[in-house]
Amino acid sequence: MKEKIKGILAGIALRIIALFTLGQISPILSACVIIERDGKFLLIERSDGLGYTIPGGIVRYRETVEHCVLREAQEETGYVVSITGFVGVYSALKRDPRFRAVSLAYRGEIIGGTQHSSGEGEACWREPGEVFGHMAFDCEKMLKDYLNNSLNLS
């Protein structure tokens, strides 16, 4: 419930800022990492009920995109990861119903840590067929792009 309230409040705040700046505000930047093991993917079953997402989150003001990926993966799943490649840029206007956001999706692998869950939700391993149709935002598109090994720039 806490995560859902944070998302709603962030959306309201950004809409107010966009109103005062006559729409001259940059979208929120986020990043995520797709990790595959034995045909299953590391996902977060969100605590706010929106469905499954790829581990990731909003880039903080004083961090790089890559640092965000590593931080968010560890916070949300318990795993220490490394980035091994790039999947794509996701910038559809309504890709996140809470606020205007652009996301960068990376490929990664686990290099340490122990799985745990967080306030975002439960970390879990799922096959694509188990989660397609039940993923939040445009995470299904990201996962399909990963599976098709195609670079997305939309």
C-alpha positions in Angstrom: 0.0 0.0 0.0 2.9 2.4 0.8 4.3 2.0 -2.7 1.0 2.7 -4.3 0.6 5.9 -2.3 4.1 7.1 -3.1 3.4 6.5 -6.8 0.1 8.5 -6.7 1.8 11.4 -4.8 4.7 11.5 -7.2 2.2 11.6 -10.1 0.3 14.5 -8.6 3.4 16.5 -7.8 4.8 16.0 -11.3 1.4 17.0 -12.9 1.4 20.2 -10.8 5.0 21.0 -11.8 4.1 20.4 -15.5 1.1 22.7 -15.1 3.3 25.5 -13.7 6.0 25.1 -16.3 3.4 24.9 -19.2 4.6 21.3 -19.9 8.3 22.3 -20.1 9.5 19.6 -17.7 11.6 16.6 -18.6 10.2 13.1 -17.9 11.3 11.1 -14.9 14.3 8.8 -15.8 14.2 5.2 -14.7 16.3 2.1 -15.4 15.9 -1.6 -15.0 17.9 -4.8 -15.4 16.7 -8.1 -17.0 18.3 -11.2 -15.5 17.7 -14.6 -16.9 18.5 -17.9 -15.3 17.6 -21.4 -16.6 14.8 -19.9 -18.8 13.3 -17.9 -15.9 13.5 -14.2 -15.2 14.0 -12.3 -12.0 10.9 -10.2 -11.4 9.1 -8.3 -8.7 5.5 -9.2 -8.0 4.5 -5.7 -7.0 3.0 -5.0 -3.6 0.7 -2.4 -5.1 -1.1 -5.0 -7.2 -0.1 -3.7 -10.6 1.5 -7.0 -11.6 5.1 -8.1 -12.3 7.9 -5.7 -13.1 11.6 -6.0 -13.9 13.8 -4.9 -11.0 14.6 -1.2 -11.3 13.5 2.3 -10.4 13.9 6.0 -10.6 17.4 7.4 -11.1 18.3 9.7 -8.2 19.7 13.2 -8.8 23.3 12.4 -7.8 23.7 8.9 -9.4 24.4 7.5 -12.8 21.9 5.4 -14.7 24.1 2.4 -14.2 24.5 3.0 -10.5 20.7 3.2 -10.3 20.4 -0.2 -11.9 22.8 -1.8 -9.5 21.3 -0.1 -6.4 17.7 -0.9 -7.3 18.4 -4.5 -8.2 20.0 -5.0 -4.8 17.4 -3.1 -2.9 14.5 -5.0 -4.5 15.9 -8.5 -4.8 18.9 -8.8 -2.5 21.2 -9.7 -5.4 24.4 -7.9 -6.4 24.3 -7.7 -10.2 26.5 -6.6 -13.1 25.4 -5.0 -16.3 26.2 -7.1 -19.4 24.4 -5.3 -22.2 21.6 -3.0 -23.3 18.0 -3.9 -24.3 16.5 -0.5 -25.2 14.9 2.9 -24.5 11.2 3.0 -23.6 9.6 6.3 -23.9 6.0 5.8 -24.9 3.9 8.7 -23.6 1.7 6.6 -21.4 4.2 3.8 -20.5 3.7 4.5 -16.8 0.2 5.5 -15.7 1.5 7.3 -12.6 3.7 9.9 -14.3 5.6 10.7 -17.5 8.7 8.5 -17.5 11.4 7.2 -19.8 13.1 3.9 -18.9 16.4 2.3 -20.0 16.5 -1.5 -19.9 19.7 -3.3 -19.5 20.8 -7.0 -19.5 22.5 -8.3 -16.4 23.7 -11.2 -14.3 23.9 -12.0 -10.7 27.4 -11.9 -9.1 26.4 -12.2 -5.4 23.9 -11.6 -2.7 20.9 -13.6 -1.4 17.3 -13.2 -2.7 14.9 -11.2 -0.5 11.8 -9.1 -1.1 11.3 -5.4 -0.4 8.6 -2.8 0.1 8.2 -2.9 -3.7 7.1 -6.5 -3.7 8.2 -10.1 -3.7 11.3 -11.0 -5.7 10.6 -14.2 -7.8 11.7 -16.2 -10.8 9.1 -16.7 -13.5 9.0 -18.0 -17.0 7.7 -15.5 -19.6 4.5 -17.5 -20.2 3.6 -17.3 -16.5 3.7 -13.5 -16.5 2.8 -12.3 -20.0 -0.6 -10.5 -19.7 0.2 -9.8 -16.0 3.1 -7.3 -16.2 2.9 -3.6 -15.2 3.9 -0.6 -17.3 5.7 -1.8 -20.5 7.8 -4.5 -18.8 6.2 -7.1 -21.1 7.5 -5.2 -24.1 11.0 -5.0 -22.6 11.0 -8.7 -21.8 9.8 -9.5 -25.4 12.5 -7.3 -26.8 15.1 -9.1 -24.7 13.8 -12.5 -25.9 13.9 -11.3 -29.5 17.4 -10.0 -29.0 16.3 -6.7 -30.6 17.4 -3.2 -29.6 14.3 -1.1 -28.9 14.5 2.7 -29.3 10.8 3.7 -28.9 
